Amino acid sequence: MTVRKAWIVASVAVGGTLSFVMLLVVGVYLVAGNVAGGVGGGSVALAKGAVPAAYSALVQKWGNLCPAINPALLAAQLYQESGFNPNAKSPAKAEGIAQFIPGTWATHGIDGDGDGDRDVWDPNDAIPSAASYDCELASYVKDAPGDPTHNMLAAYNAGAYAVIKYGGVPPYAETQNYVKTITTLQVSFAAPVGRVDPSEQAAAAITYAQGKLGTPYLWGGTGTAEQGGRFDCSGLTQAAYESVGIELPRVANDQYNAGPHPSRAELLPGDLVFFSDDLTNSRAIRHVGIYVGGGYMIDAPRTGAVIRFDPIDTPDYFGATRVTEDGAKALPTAV
């Protein structure tokens, strides 16, 4: 089904410790509407620290190559593909920071740094090649109905022929997930243009959790030195809010009762989000994360995983709790 490569990360998780701290601003800031629409151009800048310093200038430059992309979208694509790991290799033999398979690299890889070779393992070649390939695909599918950026991303995943055949994003679950994930994540990588700031405490708690991205999970972990600074899910949320002076209970199902419960439509960054196998019983809650906006949370998932970004809209989503006083006051009063 996939022309470029078969392997796609199903969520925003990266299966290994990240070598940088991802400073997402989703939910703490609103981003210009043209980012969400996938419009490129110089108007979209990268958020400070959102892309590893070694690649930031490359992503900013090449993300403006054509109207179908922008630097934030290119950053989200690279993050989804490899977690900005230039040595990444997938089971489908996709290689490098942009995860090209050898056949596609042979025909679409470019010498981005002008040193006379095209090296898939060199981000100075691979990042420009990803942008160039995006723009080339956009030109192939420019006459297909629907959003040009969505169609370009679908072509990157499933091939231009599939987009043309189906008149837009094809009905492949993998491809639809790929498009949705990247277009959602791109908001995280764009420079802020106006604070939402539902709570300074919530924003600071998110920042604390961001600083723990890539930390291995530890059952019972509360981040102590003896535990190597590792956490379980409720240990992370407890520590994040403890850093801003808010005391939470230790376990997830007790944390659910630490404040009022916003609906899914009322969620704001910093809200705690909960998951359970029994959606009728808050005592059965088994997992918690910190909502960051755009349908994503930061959480410590399970043994063998690292603190990462995960989607919240899953069948086991139970509900949410707002633990900041000012945020709680902003909720509609129940009649």
PATI-864111 format. One record per residue (C-alpha): residue in one letter; chain; x, y, z. Coordinates in steps of 0.02 Angstrom, whole numbers. Example, Ala and Ser with C-alpha at 12.3 -4.5 7.8 and 13.67 -1.06 7.14 Angstrom:
ATOM residu chaine c1 c2 c3
ATOM A A 615 -225 390;
ATOM S A 684 -53 357;
// end
This chain:
ATOM residu chaine c1 c2 c3
ATOM M A 0 0 0;
ATOM T A 137 123 45;
ATOM V A 250 174 -97;
ATOM R A 383 267 1;
ATOM K A 388 156 152;
ATOM A A 276 36 245;
ATOM W A 320 81 423;
ATOM I A 233 228 508;
ATOM V A 232 268 692;
ATOM A A 50 250 743;
ATOM S A 54 395 865;
ATOM V A 176 530 911;
ATOM A A 275 411 1020;
ATOM V A 459 387 984;
ATOM G A 527 218 1035;
ATOM G A 686 274 1118;
ATOM T A 754 409 1229;
ATOM L A 753 576 1139;
ATOM S A 917 668 1143;
ATOM F A 834 837 1157;
ATOM V A 693 917 1254;
ATOM M A 543 953 1143;
ATOM L A 474 1122 1197;
ATOM L A 298 1109 1131;
ATOM V A 189 1262 1143;
ATOM V A 27 1178 1094;
ATOM G A -113 1242 1203;
ATOM V A -3 1369 1291;
ATOM Y A -10 1476 1135;
ATOM L A -126 1501 989;
ATOM V A -41 1489 820;
ATOM A A -84 1584 663;
ATOM G A -226 1509 564;
ATOM N A -121 1486 409;
ATOM V A -19 1353 501;
ATOM A A -171 1245 531;
ATOM G A -217 1267 349;
ATOM G A -49 1205 290;
ATOM V A -3 1366 202;
ATOM G A 183 1391 184;
ATOM G A 284 1548 163;
ATOM G A 394 1653 273;
ATOM S A 252 1697 392;
ATOM V A 275 1535 489;
ATOM A A 423 1528 606;
ATOM L A 479 1385 717;
ATOM A A 449 1395 904;
ATOM K A 609 1422 1001;
ATOM G A 682 1254 1051;
ATOM A A 550 1152 960;
ATOM V A 676 1079 837;
ATOM P A 851 1021 888;
ATOM A A 971 1166 862;
ATOM A A 1074 1069 735;
ATOM Y A 925 1060 617;
ATOM S A 824 1216 656;
ATOM A A 898 1328 520;
ATOM L A 881 1190 390;
ATOM V A 698 1160 433;
ATOM Q A 660 1347 434;
ATOM K A 743 1372 264;
ATOM W A 679 1218 172;
ATOM G A 507 1227 252;
ATOM N A 473 1377 142;
ATOM L A 515 1288 -20;
ATOM C A 336 1287 -88;
ATOM P A 161 1340 -35;
ATOM A A 108 1164 14;
ATOM I A 226 1158 162;
ATOM N A 290 1270 301;
ATOM P A 431 1250 427;
ATOM A A 314 1191 565;
ATOM L A 238 1057 454;
ATOM L A 409 998 395;
ATOM A A 466 988 576;
ATOM A A 313 887 624;
ATOM Q A 345 770 478;
ATOM L A 525 739 529;
ATOM Y A 473 713 710;
ATOM Q A 340 587 658;
ATOM E A 459 496 542;
ATOM S A 611 480 654;
ATOM G A 600 587 810;
ATOM F A 739 691 728;
ATOM N A 854 540 736;
ATOM P A 976 546 588;
ATOM N A 1021 364 617;
ATOM A A 844 295 619;
ATOM K A 809 139 519;
ATOM S A 639 56 507;
ATOM P A 594 -127 481;
ATOM A A 545 -77 304;
ATOM K A 724 -16 275;
ATOM A A 675 168 279;
ATOM E A 831 266 325;
ATOM G A 885 426 407;
ATOM I A 799 576 483;
ATOM A A 669 583 343;
ATOM Q A 648 394 326;
ATOM F A 676 370 139;
ATOM I A 681 195 70;
ATOM P A 831 167 -46;
ATOM G A 730 167 -208;
ATOM T A 645 332 -169;
ATOM W A 808 410 -111;
ATOM A A 893 357 -273;
ATOM T A 768 457 -376;
ATOM H A 722 599 -257;
ATOM G A 870 627 -142;
ATOM I A 961 791 -173;
ATOM D A 1131 861 -127;
ATOM G A 1063 988 -4;
ATOM D A 1230 1052 61;
ATOM G A 1317 1055 -109;
ATOM D A 1463 946 -53;
ATOM G A 1452 835 -206;
ATOM D A 1360 685 -133;
ATOM R A 1183 635 -83;
ATOM D A 1190 550 86;
ATOM V A 1025 488 160;
ATOM W A 1107 482 332;
ATOM D A 1160 665 324;
ATOM P A 1021 783 381;
ATOM N A 1100 919 274;
ATOM D A 1045 816 125;
ATOM A A 896 722 196;
ATOM I A 799 872 263;
ATOM P A 810 969 99;
ATOM S A 764 808 8;
ATOM A A 608 785 115;
ATOM A A 553 963 78;
ATOM S A 592 944 -106;
ATOM Y A 498 779 -114;
ATOM D A 350 858 -25;
ATOM C A 342 997 -154;
ATOM E A 363 876 -298;
ATOM L A 219 770 -233;
ATOM A A 114 927 -209;
ATOM S A 137 967 -392;
ATOM Y A 85 790 -441;
ATOM V A -79 799 -344;
ATOM K A -118 985 -365;
ATOM D A -276 948 -464;
ATOM A A -347 823 -338;
ATOM P A -497 885 -238;
ATOM G A -473 932 -56;
ATOM D A -338 1016 46;
ATOM P A -173 1026 -52;
ATOM T A -66 997 102;
ATOM H A -170 848 158;
ATOM N A -156 776 -17;
ATOM M A 31 804 -19;
ATOM L A 54 714 147;
ATOM A A -56 572 86;
ATOM A A 50 557 -70;
ATOM Y A 207 554 38;
ATOM N A 135 405 131;
ATOM A A 33 311 2;
ATOM G A 96 377 -164;
ATOM A A 30 511 -282;
ATOM Y A -66 383 -385;
ATOM A A -174 336 -237;
ATOM V A -219 518 -204;
ATOM I A -265 545 -387;
ATOM K A -361 381 -395;
ATOM Y A -469 421 -243;
ATOM G A -484 607 -275;
ATOM G A -397 657 -113;
ATOM V A -333 568 42;
ATOM P A -360 383 7;
ATOM P A -463 273 123;
ATOM Y A -313 190 203;
ATOM A A -313 198 393;
ATOM E A -123 215 398;
ATOM T A -124 360 276;
ATOM Q A -269 449 359;
ATOM N A -182 434 527;
ATOM Y A -20 499 452;
ATOM V A -106 653 382;
ATOM K A -203 688 542;
ATOM T A -52 666 655;
ATOM I A 63 781 558;
ATOM T A -65 918 529;
ATOM T A -106 914 715;
ATOM L A 75 912 772;
ATOM Q A 129 1055 659;
ATOM V A 44 1178 775;
ATOM S A 164 1121 911;
ATOM F A 316 1174 812;
ATOM A A 259 1349 760;
ATOM A A 310 1508 848;
ATOM P A 176 1578 963;
ATOM V A 68 1725 910;
ATOM G A -35 1765 1063;
ATOM R A -55 1680 1230;
ATOM V A -202 1574 1276;
ATOM D A -132 1563 1453;
ATOM P A -281 1484 1541;
ATOM S A -167 1470 1691;
ATOM E A 14 1512 1721;
ATOM Q A 21 1361 1835;
ATOM A A -46 1247 1698;
ATOM A A 81 1314 1573;
ATOM A A 222 1288 1697;
ATOM A A 163 1110 1736;
ATOM I A 166 1071 1550;
ATOM T A 341 1143 1538;
ATOM Y A 395 1029 1681;
ATOM A A 324 877 1593;
ATOM Q A 406 929 1429;
ATOM G A 572 929 1519;
ATOM K A 547 745 1559;
ATOM L A 513 688 1380;
ATOM G A 614 534 1337;
ATOM T A 634 480 1519;
ATOM P A 605 292 1540;
ATOM Y A 449 239 1634;
ATOM L A 465 166 1809;
ATOM W A 317 86 1897;
ATOM G A 298 176 2063;
ATOM G A 417 311 2005;
ATOM T A 403 485 2078;
ATOM G A 560 558 2002;
ATOM T A 677 540 2151;
ATOM A A 865 531 2129;
ATOM E A 863 353 2194;
ATOM Q A 742 309 2053;
ATOM G A 850 393 1922;
ATOM G A 725 533 1899;
ATOM R A 598 412 1825;
ATOM F A 409 416 1843;
ATOM D A 250 318 1820;
ATOM C A 97 406 1750;
ATOM S A 28 482 1909;
ATOM G A 202 514 1978;
ATOM L A 235 627 1828;
ATOM T A 73 724 1845;
ATOM Q A 97 741 2033;
ATOM A A 275 807 2011;
ATOM A A 225 925 1871;
ATOM Y A 96 1011 1978;
ATOM E A 201 1001 2136;
ATOM S A 328 1108 2040;
ATOM V A 199 1249 2037;
ATOM G A 137 1229 2214;
ATOM I A -15 1117 2185;
ATOM E A -23 957 2286;
ATOM L A -106 808 2202;
ATOM P A -145 635 2271;
ATOM R A -22 500 2225;
ATOM V A -126 383 2116;
ATOM A A -225 417 1958;
ATOM N A -399 375 2019;
ATOM D A -377 491 2168;
ATOM Q A -309 629 2057;
ATOM Y A -472 621 1959;
ATOM N A -560 692 2112;
ATOM A A -438 837 2133;
ATOM G A -548 963 2043;
ATOM P A -697 991 1928;
ATOM H A -718 890 1770;
ATOM P A -717 984 1603;
ATOM S A -799 900 1455;
ATOM R A -696 848 1305;
ATOM A A -748 1009 1216;
ATOM E A -695 1114 1367;
ATOM L A -520 1042 1385;
ATOM L A -379 1166 1410;
ATOM P A -191 1139 1417;
ATOM G A -140 1076 1588;
ATOM D A -299 977 1620;
ATOM L A -268 801 1682;
ATOM V A -342 669 1566;
ATOM F A -388 495 1625;
ATOM F A -412 323 1550;
ATOM S A -503 168 1611;
ATOM D A -564 -1 1553;
ATOM D A -727 33 1647;
ATOM L A -801 198 1589;
ATOM T A -933 193 1726;
ATOM N A -815 186 1875;
ATOM S A -687 318 1920;
ATOM R A -606 198 2042;
ATOM A A -556 89 1894;
ATOM I A -452 229 1816;
ATOM R A -281 159 1774;
ATOM H A -190 298 1679;
ATOM V A -170 487 1679;
ATOM G A -80 616 1572;
ATOM I A -66 805 1554;
ATOM Y A -163 878 1408;
ATOM V A -59 993 1296;
ATOM G A -188 1034 1162;
ATOM G A -224 974 987;
ATOM G A -290 808 1051;
ATOM Y A -125 758 1132;
ATOM M A -55 733 1306;
ATOM I A 115 706 1385;
ATOM D A 114 544 1483;
ATOM A A 221 406 1556;
ATOM P A 136 258 1470;
ATOM R A 203 93 1536;
ATOM T A 354 -14 1573;
ATOM G A 471 -16 1424;
ATOM A A 410 152 1358;
ATOM V A 470 329 1385;
ATOM I A 380 489 1432;
ATOM R A 307 546 1267;
ATOM F A 162 624 1173;
ATOM D A 7 517 1149;
ATOM P A -167 551 1078;
ATOM I A -309 560 1204;
ATOM D A -454 514 1090;
ATOM T A -451 328 1119;
ATOM P A -591 208 1169;
ATOM D A -531 205 1350;
ATOM Y A -536 394 1375;
ATOM F A -630 421 1538;
ATOM G A -630 607 1568;
ATOM A A -530 754 1635;
ATOM T A -497 856 1791;
ATOM R A -444 1038 1806;
ATOM V A -334 1064 1957;
ATOM T A -291 1249 1947;
ATOM E A -402 1369 2043;
ATOM D A -416 1501 1907;
ATOM G A -448 1367 1775;
ATOM A A -583 1288 1880;
ATOM K A -670 1456 1901;
ATOM A A -674 1475 1712;
ATOM L A -780 1319 1690;
ATOM P A -967 1343 1661;
ATOM T A -1068 1327 1820;
ATOM A A -1179 1173 1819;
ATOM V A -1364 1214 1827;
// end
